[in-house]
């Protein structure tokens, strides 16, 4: 009896262990199946509204001083978080708003947040090295939805200067330059309507830069027509919309600075720098 007992105990332990392993394997299989189903569901959801596509900032930075590395890394991580949040909002708001909802409620605010983070990166580098210039041209993002850019911009907002119907009209005249009406037009947020009262001492400088903003749109629309068929799917963003946002940022900064010399400097105008392609 004493010799048979250990064998019995071994068989008992083996049976219990086998049953536990079988139960655990079943749980793993069930959980894996549920996870796969959940993942597939998310993929199908995201496939509908498209995804946010933003220019890469990290690859455009110069050598980063050691003293700035932590601040740069923190803001690069924040830029990715902002894109993730925008993509989530894109999914959560499918079917809401009008034709400009994505531009006004998602892409516009995202560009503003990215501008702030990119500014912090440039400032942190500039404390101990040459401050990088032109990074704000990377703030504007686009919607990748079956290869098309998201139409956007408040075409009818404001009046005077760059405002009113001036920007959409400039875009609509692009085909008259010999292009194809199918290429679309550049649509930009109205700056003039967002300005506070302009001091008399700043009026000439403001008017000059508002006129320059319109010239920049006209030039971008001409380039849009002249380069039809060139480049890949991101050509318009990288070669036209990105540089345009950079130029607009500089002009908008000059407007804010000129007002700020004798009155309160307007804040947040850089969120108006990003433009979109209206099909």
C-alpha positions in Angstrom: 0.0 0.0 0.0 2.8 2.4 0.9 4.5 1.9 -2.4 1.3 2.2 -4.5 0.3 5.5 -2.9 3.0 7.7 -4.5 2.0 6.3 -8.0 -1.6 7.1 -7.2 -0.7 10.6 -6.1 1.4 11.2 -9.2 -1.5 10.1 -11.5 -3.8 12.4 -9.5 -1.4 15.4 -9.8 -1.0 14.7 -13.5 -4.8 14.6 -14.1 -5.3 17.8 -12.2 -2.4 19.5 -14.0 -3.7 18.4 -17.4 -7.2 19.7 -16.7 -5.9 23.0 -15.5 -3.8 23.3 -18.6 -6.7 22.5 -20.8 -8.9 25.1 -19.1 -6.1 27.7 -19.5 -5.7 26.9 -23.1 -9.4 27.3 -23.7 -9.4 30.7 -22.0 -6.4 31.8 -24.1 -8.2 30.7 -27.3 -11.4 32.5 -26.3 -9.6 35.6 -25.3 -7.5 35.6 -28.5 -10.7 35.2 -30.6 -12.4 38.1 -28.8 -9.3 40.2 -29.2 -9.1 39.5 -32.9 -12.7 40.3 -33.3 -12.3 43.6 -31.5 -9.2 44.5 -33.5 -11.0 43.7 -36.8 -13.9 45.8 -35.7 -11.7 48.8 -35.0 -9.9 48.4 -38.3 -13.3 48.4 -40.1 -14.4 51.5 -38.3 -11.2 53.4 -39.0 -11.3 52.4 -42.7 -14.4 54.4 -43.2 -13.5 58.0 -42.2 -9.9 57.7 -43.2 -6.9 58.8 -41.1 -5.0 62.0 -40.3 -1.7 62.4 -42.1 0.8 64.9 -40.7 4.3 65.9 -41.9 7.1 64.3 -39.9 8.7 66.8 -37.6 11.5 64.8 -36.0 13.2 64.2 -39.4 13.3 67.9 -40.1 15.1 68.9 -36.9 18.8 69.9 -36.8 21.2 68.5 -34.3 19.6 68.7 -30.9 21.6 70.1 -28.0 21.8 67.8 -25.0 20.2 70.5 -22.8 17.1 70.5 -25.1 16.8 66.8 -25.7 14.2 66.1 -23.0 12.0 69.0 -24.0 12.2 68.0 -27.7 11.4 64.4 -26.9 8.4 65.4 -24.7 6.9 67.6 -27.5 7.6 65.0 -30.2 5.6 62.5 -28.1 2.9 65.1 -27.6 2.7 65.6 -31.4 2.0 61.9 -31.8 -0.6 62.0 -29.0 -2.3 64.8 -30.7 -2.6 62.8 -34.0 -3.9 59.8 -32.1 -6.6 61.9 -30.4 -7.5 63.5 -33.7 -7.9 60.1 -35.3 -10.1 59.0 -32.5 -12.2 62.1 -32.8 -12.4 61.4 -36.6 -14.0 58.0 -35.8 -16.2 59.2 -33.0 -17.8 62.0 -35.1 -18.5 60.1 -38.3 -21.5 61.6 -40.0 -21.6 64.8 -37.9 -21.5 68.4 -39.2 -21.4 69.6 -42.8 -18.8 69.3 -45.5 -16.3 71.4 -43.6 -16.8 69.7 -40.2 -13.5 67.8 -40.3 -11.5 70.9 -41.3 -13.1 73.1 -38.7 -13.5 70.7 -35.8 -10.5 68.4 -36.2 -7.8 69.5 -38.7 -7.9 73.2 -37.7 -7.6 72.7 -34.0 -4.9 70.0 -34.6 -2.8 72.4 -36.6 -3.1 75.0 -33.8 -1.9 72.4 -31.2 0.9 71.2 -33.4 2.0 74.8 -34.0 2.3 75.3 -30.3 4.3 72.1 -29.7 6.6 72.8 -32.7 7.2 76.3 -31.4 8.3 74.9 -28.0 10.7 72.5 -29.9 12.2 75.4 -31.8 12.5 77.6 -28.7 14.2 74.8 -26.7 16.8 74.2 -29.4 17.3 77.9 -29.8 18.3 78.4 -26.2 21.7 76.9 -26.8 22.0 76.6 -30.6 20.7 78.2 -33.7 16.9 78.3 -33.6 15.4 76.2 -36.5 13.3 78.2 -38.9 10.2 77.3 -41.0 9.1 74.4 -38.8 5.6 75.8 -38.6 5.1 74.7 -42.2 4.8 71.1 -40.8 1.8 72.0 -38.6 -0.9 71.5 -41.1 -2.3 67.9 -41.5 -4.6 66.4 -44.1 -7.2 63.7 -44.2 -6.3 60.6 -46.1 -9.6 59.2 -47.3 -9.3 57.1 -50.4 -6.4 59.3 -51.6 -8.4 62.6 -51.4 -7.8 65.6 -49.3 -10.5 66.8 -47.0 -12.3 69.9 -48.3 -12.2 72.7 -45.7 -12.0 76.3 -44.8 -14.7 78.9 -44.0 -15.0 80.2 -47.5 -17.6 82.9 -46.8 -16.3 84.3 -43.6 -15.5 87.9 -43.1 -15.1 90.8 -45.4 -12.3 93.1 -46.7 -8.6 92.7 -47.2 -7.9 89.0 -47.5 -11.4 88.1 -46.3 -14.8 87.9 -47.7 -15.0 85.9 -50.9 -11.5 86.8 -52.0 -9.8 83.5 -51.2 -12.4 81.2 -52.8 -12.6 83.5 -55.8 -8.9 83.4 -56.3 -9.1 79.6 -56.1 -11.9 79.5 -58.6 -9.9 81.5 -61.2 -7.1 79.0 -61.2 -8.5 77.1 -64.2 -8.5 80.3 -66.2 -4.7 80.3 -66.1 -4.8 77.4 -68.5 -5.2 74.5 -66.0 -7.8 71.9 -65.5 -10.9 72.7 -63.4 -10.6 69.2 -61.9 -7.5 70.1 -59.9 -9.5 72.0 -57.3 -8.5 75.1 -55.5 -6.7 76.2 -52.3 -9.0 77.2 -49.5 -7.5 79.2 -46.5 -9.1 80.5 -43.3 -9.9 84.2 -43.4 -7.5 86.3 -41.4 -8.9 89.8 -41.7 -12.2 88.9 -40.0 -10.3 87.5 -37.0 -8.3 90.6 -36.3 -9.0 93.0 -33.4 -9.3 96.7 -33.9 -6.2 97.8 -35.8 -4.3 100.9 -34.6 -3.8 103.6 -37.2 0.0 103.2 -36.9 -0.3 99.5 -37.9 -2.9 99.8 -40.6 -0.5 100.1 -43.6 1.6 97.1 -42.4 -1.5 95.0 -41.8 -3.0 95.9 -45.2 0.3 95.1 -46.9 0.5 91.6 -45.3 -3.2 90.9 -45.9 -2.6 91.6 -49.6 0.5 89.4 -49.4 -1.6 86.5 -48.0 -3.9 86.8 -51.0 -0.9 86.8 -53.4 0.4 83.7 -51.7 -2.9 81.9 -52.3 -2.9 83.0 -56.0 0.6 81.7 -56.4 -0.3 78.4 -54.7 -3.3 78.0 -57.0 -1.2 78.6 -60.1 1.4 76.1 -58.9 -1.5 73.6 -58.3 -2.5 73.9 -61.9 1.1 73.9 -63.3 2.0 70.7 -61.5 -1.0 68.5 -62.2 0.0 64.9 -62.3 3.4 65.4 -60.7 4.6 63.6 -57.5 2.9 61.0 -55.4 -0.2 61.2 -53.2 1.3 63.7 -50.8 2.8 66.0 -53.4 0.2 68.8 -52.9 0.7 68.7 -49.2 4.5 68.6 -49.2 5.2 70.9 -52.2 2.3 73.4 -52.1 0.2 73.4 -48.9 3.2 73.0 -46.6 5.2 75.8 -48.0 2.1 78.0 -48.2 1.4 77.5 -44.5 5.0 78.5 -43.7 4.6 81.7 -45.8 1.3 82.5 -44.2 2.7 82.0 -40.7 5.4 84.6 -41.4 2.9 87.1 -42.8 0.4 86.5 -39.9 3.2 86.9 -37.4 4.1 90.3 -39.0 0.5 91.4 -38.7 0.3 90.4 -35.0 3.6 92.1 -34.2 2.6 95.3 -36.0 -0.6 95.5 -34.0 1.2 94.6 -30.8 3.5 97.6 -31.0 0.8 100.0 -29.9 -2.0 97.7 -28.7 -2.5 94.2 -27.3 -0.9 91.7 -29.5 -3.5 89.2 -30.9 -3.0 85.6 -29.9 -3.7 82.3 -31.7 -3.7 83.7 -35.3 -1.2 81.1 -36.4 -4.0 78.6 -36.3 -5.2 80.3 -39.5 -2.1 79.5 -41.4 -3.0 76.0 -42.6 -4.9 75.7 -45.9 -6.6 72.8 -47.6 -7.3 71.6 -51.1 -11.0 71.9 -52.0 -11.8 69.5 -54.7 
